[in-house]
Amino acid sequence: MTHQQPTSAGLPTCATAGAAWYVVYCQPAREHYTALTLREQLGLTVYLPEVRSYFRGQVQPAPLFPRYLFAQANLQQVPPSRINATPGVVRLIAFDGKPQAMPAAIIEDLHTKVEETNHRGGLLARTIQPGDTVQIKAGPLVGLEAVFIGPATPSERVQVLLELMGRLNQVELERRMIEPGAEPPPTRRPRRTRGKGRKITTKT
């Protein structure tokens, strides 16, 4: 079994000589399961890039590349056939039938950018549109709701419209300080029948 050790950037790597990074294509929605089986059954070092995202009213980590992850292995010791046979794996990404190694520098750069994105609040800003309700989650205005106006300069800041002391104020905040507000409850269409096709009549 290989031994994982962190790099200076915090990305785990293995100490096995000749190990390289490869792209693994997973079954739908089984990225975490596949990463776990590759670690536990084959002892591989696995990197699954995840970013904070807004989904169904909640903030949660989500795979940056759905159905893809990166595994570090020495294919002389752990052949592709064993990786492809691991539960959750569809196949190693290959070109002309040969698994293509990824330069370690690319994986390290990706890891750094993912960490920076999450530090700035993840991909939340991409899901917020002008006019949306947002909630302030940090700073002296924490807990208040505001209306998202748009990005400010520099790009790490945004503008929101906030009601303070009975007046609307345009406030500039760091992007990481806001998150999407609660989704409005779905509107229900009024019933037109009583069931079995019987129409509802209203008295005038």
Backbone bond lengths (Angstrom), bond angles and torsions (degrees), N, CA, C in turn:
res aa  C-N    CA-C-N  psi(-1)  N-CA   C-N-CA  omega(-1)  CA-C   N-CA-C  phi
1 M - - - 1.464 - - 1.519 108.91 -
2 T 1.317 116.83 141.84 1.449 120.57 179.92 1.518 109.99 -81.16
3 H 1.325 115.73 159.49 1.457 121.70 178.31 1.517 108.60 -112.81
4 Q 1.338 116.22 130.17 1.447 121.22 -178.74 1.513 110.17 -89.51
5 Q 1.309 116.59 142.35 1.445 121.59 175.19 1.527 107.85 -141.47
6 P 1.349 118.25 140.73 1.457 120.12 -177.13 1.513 111.81 -76.26
7 T 1.330 116.18 148.23 1.450 121.17 171.86 1.511 107.89 -87.41
8 S 1.344 116.67 179.49 1.453 120.38 179.58 1.514 111.33 -62.45
9 A 1.344 118.00 -26.83 1.461 121.80 -178.76 1.518 112.00 -86.50
10 G 1.350 117.94 -2.28 1.446 120.49 179.58 1.512 113.65 91.58
11 L 1.311 118.99 0.89 1.456 122.32 179.33 1.521 109.15 -83.28
12 P 1.333 119.16 125.53 1.466 119.83 179.49 1.519 111.13 -68.14
13 T 1.301 115.88 144.44 1.458 121.35 176.59 1.517 107.81 -142.58
14 C 1.309 116.91 162.44 1.463 119.30 -178.37 1.522 110.20 -104.23
15 A 1.326 114.55 157.13 1.457 120.70 -176.43 1.519 112.45 -93.26
16 T 1.327 118.46 4.74 1.455 121.43 -178.66 1.525 110.64 -72.52
17 A 1.314 116.63 129.15 1.462 120.58 179.26 1.523 109.97 -64.80
18 G 1.310 115.90 140.54 1.459 120.75 177.12 1.512 114.70 81.21
19 A 1.335 117.85 4.17 1.463 120.36 179.95 1.523 110.34 -76.56
20 A 1.309 116.46 143.11 1.461 122.47 178.49 1.522 108.85 -139.08
21 W 1.326 115.69 164.74 1.461 121.06 179.40 1.520 110.41 -87.49
22 Y 1.335 115.54 137.73 1.464 121.78 177.38 1.529 109.00 -132.70
23 V 1.320 115.18 155.24 1.464 121.01 179.99 1.524 108.89 -94.03
24 V 1.328 115.81 129.04 1.461 122.06 179.88 1.529 108.94 -111.54
25 Y 1.324 116.06 129.48 1.461 122.41 177.01 1.523 107.98 -96.49
26 C 1.347 116.56 124.33 1.466 121.69 -171.87 1.527 112.05 -105.86
27 Q 1.308 114.48 168.94 1.456 120.73 171.02 1.527 109.33 -69.74
28 P 1.329 118.02 155.37 1.470 120.69 -176.52 1.524 112.63 -57.15
29 A 1.335 115.26 131.75 1.472 122.92 175.39 1.527 113.01 59.27
30 R 1.343 117.51 26.42 1.472 119.84 -179.55 1.526 110.92 -124.80
31 E 1.325 115.90 31.06 1.459 119.01 -178.54 1.531 111.66 -62.92
32 H 1.334 117.20 -46.16 1.464 119.81 -178.40 1.531 111.38 -67.26
33 Y 1.312 116.50 -41.29 1.463 120.07 178.32 1.528 110.38 -62.33
34 T 1.327 116.75 -43.54 1.462 120.60 -179.53 1.516 110.95 -64.47
35 A 1.327 116.70 -42.95 1.464 120.09 178.15 1.523 110.52 -59.81
36 L 1.323 116.59 -41.41 1.464 120.53 -179.61 1.524 111.59 -65.37
37 T 1.328 117.60 -44.21 1.464 119.60 -178.68 1.528 111.51 -68.16
38 L 1.316 117.57 -35.59 1.469 119.55 177.38 1.527 110.92 -65.01
39 R 1.330 115.96 -37.30 1.464 119.30 178.44 1.528 111.20 -70.68
40 E 1.333 115.86 -48.76 1.465 119.49 -171.95 1.524 113.19 -77.35
41 Q 1.331 117.60 -37.85 1.460 119.62 -175.70 1.524 112.97 -87.80
42 L 1.328 116.81 -34.93 1.463 119.50 -176.87 1.522 113.11 -112.88
43 G 1.330 117.46 -8.36 1.458 120.19 179.87 1.511 113.89 69.46
44 L 1.325 117.59 25.56 1.459 120.71 -177.64 1.524 111.39 -83.97
45 T 1.313 115.12 153.40 1.454 121.62 170.61 1.522 107.76 -84.39
46 V 1.322 116.96 128.85 1.463 121.42 -174.32 1.519 109.74 -126.45
47 Y 1.319 115.77 138.45 1.466 121.24 174.20 1.518 108.69 -123.94
48 L 1.335 115.65 118.05 1.462 122.53 176.75 1.526 107.56 -113.68
49 P 1.336 118.56 100.10 1.471 120.35 -179.13 1.527 110.64 -64.89
50 E 1.327 116.13 126.72 1.457 121.14 178.79 1.524 109.87 -130.21
51 V 1.319 115.55 143.14 1.457 121.28 178.02 1.523 109.15 -125.65
52 R 1.317 115.60 149.24 1.459 120.45 177.32 1.519 108.37 -69.66
53 S 1.319 116.25 126.05 1.458 121.60 -176.75 1.521 109.79 -134.11
54 Y 1.325 115.14 162.23 1.462 122.08 179.91 1.515 108.11 -104.25
55 F 1.349 115.76 118.05 1.458 119.60 -176.02 1.521 109.43 -141.62
56 R 1.337 115.59 121.35 1.469 121.68 177.66 1.520 112.40 52.35
57 G 1.314 114.88 44.74 1.459 120.13 174.55 1.509 115.24 81.36
58 Q 1.329 118.05 3.84 1.454 120.85 -178.87 1.521 110.55 -128.60
59 V 1.334 114.44 150.41 1.459 120.88 174.92 1.519 107.81 -95.36
60 Q 1.315 116.67 124.54 1.458 120.16 -177.90 1.525 109.45 -154.02
61 P 1.346 116.91 153.98 1.466 119.18 177.60 1.516 110.97 -70.00
62 A 1.311 115.75 142.79 1.464 121.27 179.22 1.523 108.74 -139.95
63 P 1.332 118.21 146.29 1.465 120.48 179.02 1.523 111.55 -56.75
64 L 1.318 116.02 133.74 1.460 120.60 177.82 1.519 110.54 -68.42
65 F 1.334 116.39 -37.31 1.462 121.96 177.67 1.530 107.96 -119.67
66 P 1.324 118.60 91.53 1.463 119.64 -178.26 1.525 112.06 -53.06
67 R 1.333 115.63 132.48 1.467 125.63 178.30 1.532 113.71 76.81
68 Y 1.324 118.04 6.35 1.461 120.20 178.49 1.526 110.13 -125.86
69 L 1.337 115.39 144.05 1.453 121.68 170.52 1.522 108.19 -148.31
70 F 1.319 116.40 174.01 1.463 121.37 -177.48 1.527 109.13 -118.51
71 A 1.319 115.88 133.98 1.465 121.47 179.49 1.523 108.84 -125.79
72 Q 1.329 115.72 137.38 1.461 121.30 179.64 1.524 108.77 -103.50
73 A 1.322 115.72 122.58 1.463 119.16 -174.65 1.519 110.82 -153.61
74 N 1.324 115.02 155.67 1.458 122.46 168.20 1.523 106.00 -98.76
75 L 1.322 116.93 108.33 1.461 120.71 -173.57 1.521 113.12 -70.22
76 Q 1.331 117.61 -10.03 1.453 119.77 172.89 1.531 110.12 -75.56
77 Q 1.322 116.13 -30.45 1.463 120.91 179.53 1.528 111.89 -93.15
78 V 1.324 116.04 -37.76 1.472 121.38 177.94 1.527 106.96 -120.83
79 P 1.317 118.66 93.64 1.464 121.22 -174.45 1.530 111.97 -66.34
80 P 1.334 116.59 155.42 1.466 120.71 179.72 1.523 113.59 -54.52
81 S 1.335 117.18 -33.02 1.465 119.43 -178.96 1.525 111.76 -61.60
82 R 1.331 117.42 -36.01 1.463 120.59 178.56 1.523 110.87 -70.33
83 I 1.322 115.97 -39.30 1.469 119.27 178.46 1.524 109.98 -65.53
84 N 1.334 116.30 -44.73 1.466 120.08 -179.08 1.525 112.55 -65.32
85 A 1.331 116.79 -23.95 1.466 120.65 -179.73 1.525 112.86 -88.84
86 T 1.325 117.00 -2.66 1.461 120.68 -179.31 1.525 110.38 -72.60
87 P 1.329 119.15 134.55 1.466 121.16 179.22 1.527 111.92 -54.06
88 G 1.309 115.75 132.35 1.459 121.86 -179.26 1.513 113.75 98.09
89 V 1.338 116.74 -21.44 1.463 120.85 -178.72 1.524 110.03 -86.99
90 V 1.324 116.30 133.96 1.464 120.96 170.01 1.520 108.86 -88.88
91 R 1.330 115.86 -51.21 1.470 119.60 177.15 1.522 109.77 -174.43
92 L 1.311 114.79 159.28 1.459 121.23 166.53 1.523 108.42 -74.81
93 I 1.314 116.97 139.35 1.458 119.93 176.64 1.528 108.51 -71.90
94 A 1.315 115.84 125.20 1.466 121.37 -176.21 1.522 110.12 -133.79
95 F 1.317 115.08 157.11 1.457 122.60 174.90 1.522 107.99 -124.05
96 D 1.334 114.96 126.78 1.463 120.49 -175.70 1.526 111.01 56.43
97 G 1.336 115.24 35.40 1.455 120.28 176.99 1.508 115.56 79.50
98 K 1.330 117.98 3.40 1.460 121.19 -178.10 1.525 109.75 -118.34
99 P 1.350 118.25 124.90 1.465 120.28 177.49 1.525 110.85 -56.16
100 Q 1.326 115.07 133.63 1.459 120.88 -175.87 1.524 109.83 -99.54
101 A 1.324 116.47 119.31 1.463 120.86 178.95 1.526 110.40 -73.87
102 M 1.337 115.55 144.16 1.459 122.20 176.59 1.524 108.92 -98.75
103 P 1.332 118.60 134.27 1.467 119.75 176.09 1.524 110.89 -58.61
104 A 1.321 116.59 136.45 1.464 120.69 -178.76 1.522 111.63 -59.10
105 A 1.336 116.95 -32.30 1.466 120.34 -178.86 1.525 111.32 -62.74
106 I 1.330 117.13 -34.43 1.467 120.64 179.43 1.527 110.14 -68.13
107 I 1.333 117.06 -42.73 1.462 120.92 179.40 1.530 110.07 -65.10
108 E 1.323 116.75 -42.23 1.464 120.07 179.68 1.524 110.95 -64.80
109 D 1.333 116.92 -39.99 1.466 120.40 178.39 1.528 110.48 -65.85
110 L 1.330 116.51 -40.45 1.461 120.64 177.63 1.521 110.48 -61.87
111 H 1.329 116.54 -44.66 1.462 120.83 179.48 1.526 111.03 -59.84
112 T 1.325 116.40 -43.05 1.467 120.50 179.39 1.519 111.19 -62.08
113 K 1.334 117.03 -44.18 1.462 120.52 -178.65 1.526 111.52 -67.48
114 V 1.332 117.01 -36.75 1.465 119.97 177.62 1.526 110.18 -64.82
115 E 1.339 116.65 -42.42 1.458 120.17 178.35 1.520 110.86 -62.28
116 E 1.329 117.21 -41.57 1.464 121.09 179.05 1.526 110.75 -65.34
117 T 1.329 116.87 -40.81 1.467 120.59 179.22 1.518 110.90 -62.38
118 N 1.326 116.86 -44.25 1.463 120.14 179.35 1.524 111.59 -66.80
119 H 1.329 116.69 -34.76 1.465 120.29 178.15 1.523 110.90 -65.30
120 R 1.335 116.63 -31.76 1.468 121.09 178.79 1.527 112.33 -83.27
121 G 1.312 117.23 -0.94 1.457 119.84 179.41 1.501 114.16 114.79
122 G 1.324 118.24 4.11 1.458 121.27 178.85 1.514 112.34 78.32
123 L 1.317 115.78 -149.01 1.459 121.60 -178.84 1.522 111.84 -95.98
124 L 1.320 116.58 19.53 1.458 119.56 -177.23 1.517 111.76 -61.13
125 A 1.333 116.80 -39.62 1.462 119.27 -175.68 1.516 111.55 -61.47
126 R 1.337 117.78 -28.81 1.459 120.48 -178.89 1.526 111.51 -70.66
127 T 1.331 116.63 -22.28 1.454 119.38 -177.80 1.525 112.11 -94.44
128 I 1.330 117.78 -8.08 1.456 121.58 -178.77 1.522 109.34 -96.22
129 Q 1.302 115.82 125.99 1.453 121.45 -179.92 1.527 109.47 -111.02
130 P 1.349 117.74 152.64 1.464 119.95 176.48 1.525 111.06 -53.14
131 G 1.322 115.48 132.50 1.457 120.95 -177.58 1.514 113.54 98.27
132 D 1.344 117.59 -13.96 1.460 120.86 179.29 1.530 110.94 -73.66
133 T 1.311 115.69 150.27 1.462 121.10 174.52 1.524 109.33 -82.02
134 V 1.331 115.90 132.97 1.460 121.09 178.23 1.520 108.49 -126.36
135 Q 1.319 115.17 161.60 1.456 121.04 176.86 1.516 108.81 -118.22
136 I 1.315 115.48 136.10 1.463 120.80 179.09 1.527 107.93 -83.92
137 K 1.323 116.19 123.95 1.468 120.27 -172.82 1.519 113.69 -110.37
138 A 1.335 118.05 2.79 1.462 120.34 -179.99 1.523 108.85 -154.61
139 G 1.341 116.04 160.30 1.455 120.46 177.78 1.517 112.76 88.93
140 P 1.330 117.11 -177.24 1.470 121.01 -176.49 1.522 114.17 -65.56
141 L 1.339 117.88 -17.94 1.463 121.45 -179.08 1.525 112.08 -100.27
142 V 1.317 117.46 16.48 1.455 121.63 -175.59 1.527 111.01 -55.75
143 G 1.336 116.03 138.27 1.447 122.01 178.04 1.512 114.63 93.10
144 L 1.334 117.64 -14.97 1.460 120.61 -179.52 1.523 110.75 -83.65
145 E 1.322 115.61 152.49 1.455 121.14 175.32 1.518 109.85 -99.57
146 A 1.325 115.66 150.10 1.459 121.42 -179.75 1.519 108.63 -146.53
147 V 1.317 115.70 172.53 1.459 121.82 177.16 1.522 108.13 -107.25
148 F 1.323 116.69 125.93 1.460 121.74 -178.55 1.525 109.99 -72.14
149 I 1.338 116.53 127.37 1.462 121.49 178.38 1.516 110.73 -97.37
150 G 1.343 116.45 -50.34 1.455 119.84 -179.34 1.511 110.69 161.06
151 P 1.330 117.30 -179.87 1.462 121.05 -179.69 1.519 111.52 -69.94
152 A 1.313 114.98 154.66 1.458 121.72 175.97 1.517 108.24 -116.66
153 T 1.307 117.22 -174.60 1.458 122.52 176.88 1.522 108.22 -114.99
154 P 1.342 120.68 127.62 1.463 126.46 2.04 1.525 112.81 -71.17
155 S 1.335 115.84 176.87 1.459 121.55 -171.55 1.517 113.08 -66.82
156 E 1.343 118.30 -16.59 1.459 120.41 -179.70 1.521 112.27 -78.77
157 R 1.344 117.55 -0.24 1.454 120.86 -177.40 1.530 110.41 -119.17
158 V 1.342 115.58 154.70 1.459 121.27 179.74 1.523 108.76 -133.41
159 Q 1.323 115.49 163.02 1.457 121.29 177.24 1.525 109.50 -112.07
160 V 1.334 115.83 136.53 1.458 121.24 177.84 1.517 109.02 -132.78
161 L 1.315 115.51 158.65 1.459 122.70 176.93 1.520 107.46 -106.09
162 L 1.335 115.97 122.78 1.456 121.33 -170.62 1.524 109.78 -129.66
163 E 1.322 116.53 138.36 1.465 120.72 176.83 1.519 109.40 -92.05
164 L 1.338 115.91 116.43 1.453 122.20 179.07 1.521 108.90 -128.99
165 M 1.317 116.69 126.31 1.466 122.75 177.65 1.522 111.42 52.51
166 G 1.341 115.33 41.17 1.452 120.11 175.43 1.510 115.32 79.80
167 R 1.326 117.42 5.70 1.468 120.89 -179.88 1.519 109.68 -126.12
168 L 1.338 115.80 146.74 1.460 120.63 175.42 1.520 109.32 -83.46
169 N 1.318 115.87 129.94 1.460 121.56 -178.98 1.516 109.70 -127.34
170 Q 1.319 115.65 138.92 1.464 120.51 174.58 1.521 107.99 -90.23
171 V 1.333 115.48 120.45 1.458 121.37 -174.19 1.517 109.40 -120.96
172 E 1.323 116.03 142.94 1.465 121.57 177.36 1.523 108.73 -106.68
173 L 1.339 115.80 128.24 1.459 121.61 -177.35 1.521 110.56 -130.89
174 E 1.334 115.48 162.88 1.457 119.17 170.34 1.523 108.78 -70.83
175 R 1.318 116.39 143.13 1.459 120.89 -176.36 1.525 112.40 -58.78
176 R 1.320 117.16 -34.96 1.464 120.38 -178.00 1.524 112.24 -69.41
177 M 1.343 118.09 -10.91 1.457 121.74 -175.89 1.521 113.30 -87.18
178 I 1.337 118.07 -3.59 1.461 119.73 -179.85 1.523 110.56 -123.04
179 E 1.319 114.75 157.84 1.452 121.34 173.17 1.524 108.00 -145.14
180 P 1.317 117.67 156.50 1.464 119.12 -179.63 1.518 111.37 -56.70
181 G 1.322 115.84 140.73 1.452 120.50 177.86 1.511 111.04 -75.32
182 A 1.310 116.12 176.35 1.460 120.99 -179.34 1.516 110.24 -63.22
183 E 1.321 114.97 139.86 1.454 119.20 178.17 1.521 109.78 -71.14
184 P 1.340 117.88 138.94 1.462 119.56 178.34 1.516 110.52 -65.98
185 P 1.341 117.86 146.71 1.468 119.46 179.35 1.508 110.51 -64.44
186 P 1.331 117.88 145.58 1.465 119.92 -179.37 1.516 110.74 -63.69
187 T 1.315 115.15 141.15 1.457 119.75 178.72 1.515 109.23 -81.37
188 R 1.326 115.83 139.11 1.457 120.85 -179.23 1.517 109.07 -102.19
189 R 1.300 114.70 130.20 1.456 119.33 177.70 1.525 109.41 -72.96
190 P 1.343 117.92 138.49 1.467 119.46 179.38 1.515 111.24 -63.70
191 R 1.338 115.25 143.95 1.459 119.48 178.79 1.522 110.03 -70.34
192 R 1.314 114.46 140.02 1.465 120.46 178.64 1.526 112.15 -106.32
193 T 1.334 116.91 -11.09 1.462 120.16 -179.40 1.511 109.60 -134.67
194 R 1.318 116.47 161.40 1.459 122.89 176.46 1.527 111.52 -92.65
195 G 1.295 116.39 2.90 1.454 120.72 -173.09 1.507 109.44 106.42
196 K 1.325 115.62 150.93 1.462 122.36 -178.67 1.528 111.87 56.12
197 G 1.349 114.53 29.07 1.456 118.41 174.01 1.507 115.18 81.80
198 R 1.357 119.01 2.09 1.459 120.55 -179.21 1.524 110.05 -79.41
199 K 1.311 117.15 122.55 1.453 121.72 -176.72 1.523 110.86 -76.14
200 I 1.345 114.12 148.79 1.452 120.52 175.76 1.522 108.22 -89.24
201 T 1.303 116.87 125.87 1.465 120.96 178.83 1.511 109.16 -107.76
202 T 1.312 116.24 142.89 1.458 121.25 179.59 1.506 109.63 -108.38
203 K 1.339 115.40 141.75 1.456 120.15 179.29 1.519 110.19 -81.94
204 T 1.294 116.46 141.26 1.460 121.40 177.90 1.514 109.96 -106.12
